[in-house]
Amino acid sequence: MHIKVLAIGNKMPAWVTAGVQEYQKRLPREWRFQWVELPLGSRSKSQSTAKAIEQEGQSLLAALIPGERVIALDVNGKSWSTETLSTQLDTWQLDGSNLALMIGGPDGLSPACLERADLRWSLSPLTLPHPLVRIVLTEQLYRGWTLLNNHPYHK
């Protein structure tokens, strides 16, 4: 299984990079975990936020590969327990799915991205800063894997 995270924004603080790398290195090699960082859409007085979201959405959709199962991280998505995530990961791994997880910019994902998504997943009903989302996502993927493999980390 290949897990690709498509994320808007590419200037993360060192603590974010360190946190993501810590959990990423623990993930199994067969998952082929990859980050693809895409630029923020232009935001200015002369350009609307909606236009920036549309630009970001076009970049995200262009980075998809046909056949990938697309999961949009969206505050209005479905909340999963760690056990549910673990079951989902197991199902996707068994059916050979390659995953593309989309993280939008500061104003969220475009309607086109949400429409393209096979699933919408909410990490939390709280508003999380985008840098923190990267760490939480990577840690939860690792935690889901540990649950599948009876690793003591989850306990």
Residue pairs with C-beta under 8 A, 6 or more apart in sequence:
1 30
1 31
1 32
1 92
1 93
1 96
1 97
1 98
1 99
2 31
2 32
2 34
2 98
2 99
3 27
3 31
3 32
3 33
3 34
3 98
3 99
3 101
3 141
4 34
4 35
4 36
4 68
4 98
4 99
4 100
4 101
5 33
5 34
5 35
5 36
5 100
5 101
5 103
5 134
5 137
6 36
6 38
6 60
6 63
6 64
6 100
6 101
6 102
6 103
7 35
7 36
7 37
7 38
7 102
7 103
7 130
7 134
8 37
8 38
8 39
8 40
8 41
8 56
8 59
8 60
8 103
8 104
8 105
8 130
9 37
9 38
9 39
9 40
9 105
9 106
9 130
10 37
10 38
10 39
12 131
12 134
13 131
16 131
16 132
16 134
16 135
19 134
19 135
19 138
19 139
20 35
20 134
20 135
20 138
23 135
23 138
23 139
23 141
23 142
24 33
24 138
26 142
27 33
27 138
27 141
27 142
27 145
28 145
31 145
33 141
36 63
38 56
38 59
38 60
38 63
39 59
40 52
40 56
40 105
40 106
41 51
41 52
41 53
41 54
41 55
41 56
41 59
41 105
42 51
42 52
42 55
43 49
43 52
49 107
52 105
52 107
53 104
53 105
53 107
53 108
53 109
53 110
54 110
54 112
56 104
56 105
56 109
56 110
57 104
57 109
57 110
57 111
57 112
57 113
58 110
58 112
60 102
60 104
60 109
60 110
60 113
61 112
61 113
61 116
63 100
64 70
64 100
64 116
65 98
65 100
67 98
68 97
68 98
68 99
68 100
69 92
69 97
69 98
69 99
69 100
69 118
69 119
70 99
70 100
70 102
70 116
70 117
70 118
70 119
71 99
71 100
71 101
71 102
71 117
71 118
71 119
71 120
71 121
72 101
72 102
72 104
72 109
72 113
72 114
72 116
72 117
72 119
72 120
72 121
73 101
73 102
73 103
73 104
73 109
73 120
73 121
73 122
73 123
73 133
73 137
74 104
74 108
74 109
74 114
74 117
74 120
74 121
74 122
75 108
75 122
75 124
75 125
75 127
76 120
76 122
77 119
77 120
77 121
77 122
78 119
78 120
78 121
78 122
79 121
79 122
79 124
79 125
80 88
80 121
82 140
82 143
82 144
82 147
82 154
83 147
85 140
85 141
85 143
85 144
86 143
86 144
86 145
86 147
86 148
88 144
89 141
89 144
89 145
89 148
90 148
92 99
101 121
101 137
102 109
102 113
102 117
103 130
103 133
103 134
103 137
104 110
104 113
105 130
106 130
114 120
123 133
123 136
123 137
123 140
124 136
128 136
142 153
143 153
143 154
145 151
146 152
146 153
146 154
147 154
